[in-house]
């Protein structure tokens, strides 16, 4: 069994990494010339490429490895500019958030009127009878979707995918392949120095707002994953400021959150709170925290089931001043601690009201075949064509140099747009 798990883990990591790396070479780099003509078109193209790739780990984990994903609560609207806050239980939470987004993202019109038939169900929700969405109450399915052909399913997914921008540690952008792709998708990298980080985040937000480009920003307010050491630091912080001690979450860093809410104004419409629970983990204690890291993934020790609870808060329901906003986030995290404590007792969110899940697999099958074929065929092409090897060497060297001397490709993208605007003003 250990050898089987090791094989699964190594296979997943190879497919995951090289699908991104070869995707960078085969699709992202050829899209760069589009940037010369339109920054907005470049953003759309790269986001759609990444949206298609996000289906790949979803397909591997769910269809091949049997990972169960349970999503409860509110839908995520891809047409609104919003912030998403998530608890950080493991170092690989992001890997499962892609699965959550696949199941939970839905445009409002697909919940109200749609192209085929929609019917209201419990709690004012709707079920989509042709788009691959199944809504359930207390584990009982309300409906089964009709099949779509793969091309229609992919088109449906492209039109409903989030343009999610993660806030990540600066070290990640230097990883060949994934770091470069995330730069080209305009992710934000921080160095945990707020004076520098605020300017970085502000420049990215202003860049996207300047193009009137709807996007979503995802952050982990705790700043790090849950470990024995981080719990002790969180406890020390709680003792210093006379706050309750937590075991399933860490105290959030409110300064960054409140600043981001202000920076995203006036287009920010909502804050989504996502709570992650891993059903095969035990309750965390200061002495022992079960987790999942890269080493666990390599050895094939994947979570058997991951639960998500999504709650949407309209921006109008949030307080305006920074102090009250920070207190609001602290209250959210206090409730999150109670929710997760109950979750690890009952192995489910006991107050979950809706179970949302895509039942269509045709899009996942297309992505599984496409990206696996790329991982196999691209190195074969490199083997047979010397010119391609030189091109790959040039592109990799260019991005290594770019990362060393600049803040990343997205910085050049923003500089180029400012240059075009300045040139247009002079001509005017």
N, C-alpha and C positions, 0 to 999 in steps of 0.2 A: 504493500500500500504506500509506503514511504517513497519507493521508486516511482510509482505512478504519479504521486503528488509532485515529486521533483520534476518529472517529465512535463506535467501540466504547467507547473510554474515557469520553467525555463522556456517552454513553448510560448506561453502568454507574453513573457517579457520580450522575447525575440520579435514576435509579431507586433507587439505594441510599439516597441522602439523603432524598428526598421520601417514600419508602415508610416510613421511620422517622418523619419529621416528621408526615405525615398519619396514621400509625398512632398517634402520640402524641395527636393531636386526636380521632381517631375512636374509639379503643378505651381508651387509658390514662386519659384524663381522665374519661370516663363511668364508669370503674371506681372512681374516688375515693370516692363515697358508700359503697361496700362497706366501706371502711376504718372508717367510723363504727361498724359492727356487729362486724367481725371482721378483725383484722390478719392472721390466718392465711389467711383466705379471699382477702384482697386480694393476699397474696404468691402464692398458688396461681394466681389469675387472671392477674396480670401476668407470672408466669413462663411460663404456657402461651401467652400472646400472643407473648412473645419467642421461645419455642420454635418457634412457627409462622413467625415472621418469619425466624429463622435459616435456614430452608429456602430463602428467597428468594435471597440471594447465592450459596448453594450451587447453586441451579438455574441462575442466570444464568451463573456461571463455568463450570460443568461442561456444561450442556446447550446453552447458546448460544455460549459462547466456547471450548469444547473444552479447558478446563484439566484436566489429568490429576492425580488425587489417589491417592496410594499410601500405605496405612496398614498398618503391620506391628507385630507384637508382641501385647501384652495388650489385652483389652477394658477399657473404662471402665464401672464399675458406678454407675448413677445412684442406687442405694439406699444408698450409703455416704457418710459425711462424710469427705472427703479433701482433700488439697492437691495441686495440679498445678504442677510447675515446668517452665519452657520456656526454651530458649535464644532470644535476641532478635536474629535476623539482620537483619530489616528493620523499618521503622516500621509496616508493614501486616501483620505476622504474625497479628494477631488476626483479620483478614479471612479467612485460610485455616484458622485453628483451628476456626472454625465448621464448615467442611467436614470436618475431621478428626473432630470430635465426632459429626457426623451418621453417619459410617461406623463409628466404633469403639464407640459407646455401646450397651450391651446389658445388660439385667437378668440376674442369675444364673439365674433359673428358665427364661429363654429359651435358656440355654446347657445346661441339664440335663434339663428335663422338658418345658416348653412346653405349648402347647395342641394342637399337631399331632404332628409326629414329629421327633425329634432323634437324631442318630447321632454317636458319638464318632469323631473323625478323628485325624490325626497330632498328636503332642505333647500328647495329652489334651484337645484342643480339641473343640468341637462345631460342627455346622453346623445352622442353622435353616432348615427346608425350606419355611416358609410366611411368614416375617417379613421377607423381602427381604434376607437376609444371605448372602453367599457367602464361604466361606473357601477360600483357595488355598495351595498349597505349591509353591514354586519356579516360580511363574507359571502352574501348572496348576490349573484350577478343579475343586474337589471336587464341586460340585453347582450346579444352576441353580434359582432359586426359582420357585415358582408365583406367578401374578399375584394381587394383591389389588385390590379396588375402592378408589378414592381415599379414601372415608370410613374404611374399615377401616385403610388404611395410615396415615392421619393419626392415628387413635386409637392405633395401635401406636406411632407416633413420640411422641405426647404422653406416653404412659405410660413411655417409655424415655428421655426427654430429661433431660440433666443440668440441675441448678439452679446453673449455674456463675456465681460472682461474681468478677469481675476486680478486681485492685488496679491502679488507674490514677492518672495524674498529675492533680492538682486542677484544672488548667486545662481539662481535657476536659469537666467537668461544666457549664461555661458555654456550651458549643456548643448553640445552639437546636435542639431536636429530639433528636439522639442523646444529648447530655449529660443532657437532662431524662428521657429514657426510661431511661438507665442508673441515674439516681438512683432512679427508681421501681422498678427491679429490684434495688435495694439493693446496687449496686456500691460499692466502697470507694475513696475518693479520698485521695491522700497528697500532702504538700508537701515530702517529702524532709528533714523534720526529725523524727527518730525519736521524740522526746519527745511531739510533737503527733500523729504518725502512729500510734504505739502506742495512744494513748487512743482515736483514731478507729476503728482496726481492732477494738480490744477491745469498743467499744460496739456495733459492727455484729454481731460474733460473739455477744456476750451476748444481743442482741436476737433473733437467729435461734435460738439455743439455748433462750431463754426460751419460745419457741413450739414447741419440739421440732421444728424445721423442718430437715430434711436438706438440706444444700447442699454445694457444692464451691468451693474457693478457688483461683484461678489467679494465679500471680505470675511475673514475669520477674526472677529473682534478680540478673541483671547490671545491672538498673536503667536501661539504655539500649540502643539498637540498635547493631549493629556498623558502625563507620565508621573511616576513617583516624585521626581524632582520638581516638575512644574506644579504639582499639588502643594508641595511644601512652600514654594515661593508664593503661590496664591494664598495659602493660609497666613503667611507672614504679612502679606499685603492686607488681608482681611483684619488681622489683629491690629495693625497699625492704624487703620481707619475705622475700627469698630464695626466691621461688617460680618455677616454670617460666613461660616466656612462651607465650602462646597466639596463634593467628592466626584460627581459625574461631569462637572464642567469646571472651568477656571473663571475667575473674575474677569469680565471684559475690560478692554482699554477704551474708555469712553471718549477720550480726547479726539482720537482719530475718527471715530464714528460721527461725533457731532460736527467736526470740521467737514467731513465728506458730505453730510446732509446739507450743510450750508453751501458747499461748492457746487452741488448738483442742482441747487435752486436756479431758476424758477421752474425748470422742466420736470423735476422729480415728482412723480405722482404717487408712489407707494414704497413701503419697505416690507419685504418678505422675510419672515423668520422661518428658517428651516432647521428642524431638530433631527439629528441622525442617531439611530440606535442600531447596534449590531446584536442580533438575537443570540449568537453563540458566545458572547462575552459575559463575564460575571460583573457584578457591581465593582466599581473601582474603589480602592482604599489607598491610603498613603503608603502602605507596604507593598501593594500589588495592583498594577494596572494592566489588564489584558489589552493588547493593541495589535495593529497590523502595520508592518513597515515593508520596505523594499525587500529585505531579506526574507520575510515571510512569504511575499509574493513569489520570489524566485524558488523557494522550496515548496510552493504549491499550497500553502496554508491560507486559503481564502476564506472570508466570512461566508457562512452558509446562507445567511439571509440578512438583508439590510432594510431597515424601516425608516421612512421619512414622514415627518409631519410638517405641513406647510400652512402658515398663517399669514394672510395679507393684512397690512395696516395701511389705510389711506393716509397720505401725507397730511390731510386736514385733521386727522385724529391725533397727530403728534404735537407735542409742545413746541413753541417757537424758540425760546431762549436756550442757550447751550447747557446750562446747569440742569434745567428740567428735562432736557433731551437726554443728558447723561443718566439721570435718575430713571428715565423711561427705559433705557437699555438695561440698566441694572435690574429693574423689575422683570423685564423679559427673561433675563438670565436666571433670576430667582425662580420663576415659573418653569424654566427649562430644567433646572436642577430637580425640581419636584416631579416633573413629567418623566425625566429619565430614571429617577429613582423608582418610580412606579413601573416604568418599562422593564427594567432589569429584574423586577420582582415577578411581573406577569408575562414577560416576553412579548409584549405588544403595547401599543398606545391605547390605554383603556378608554380615553375620551375621543378616539378617532370616529368621525362621522361619515366620511366618504372614502371609499377605496377606488383609486383611479389607476387604470392600467391600459396600455396599448395591447390589443389582442392580435393585431396584424403583425406578421413577421416577414412579409415579402421584402420590405425595405431593408430589414436587417440582413436577410439572405443575400440581397444584391451587394450590400456593403461588405459582408463577409467574403464573398467571392472576389469582389473587385480589389480590396486591399490586400488579401492574401495573394492574389495573382501578381500584384505590384511587387510585393516582397520577394517573390520568386523570379519574376521576369526582369526587373530592373538590374539586379546584379549580373544576370546572364547577359543583358545588353552591354553592361560595362565590360564584361569579359571578352565579348566579341568585337567591340568597337573601341579602338584606342582614342578616337576623338572624344567620345563620351567620357572616358576616364580623365582626359585633360580638362574637360568642362567641369566635371565634379571636383577635381582638385582645385581649380580656379575659384569655384563658388565657395567651397569650404574654407579655403585660405582667405578669401575676401571677407567672409563673415567673422572669422577668428580675429582678423585685423580690425574690422569694424567694431567688434565688441571690446577690443582692448583700448581703442583710442576714443570711442564715443559711448553714449548711453544706450546704443542699440539702433536697429534699423528704423524703429518707429520714431526715433528722434530725427533722423534724416527725412522721414516722411513729413513730419510736422514742419521742419525747416523749409522743405521744398514748397509746401503750401504757402507759408508766409512769404517766401520769395516770389511766388506767382502773384500773390495779392499785392505785394509792394510794386511789382512791375506793372500790374494793371492800373494801380493808382497813378504811377508816373505817366502812363500813356493817356490816362484820362485828363 
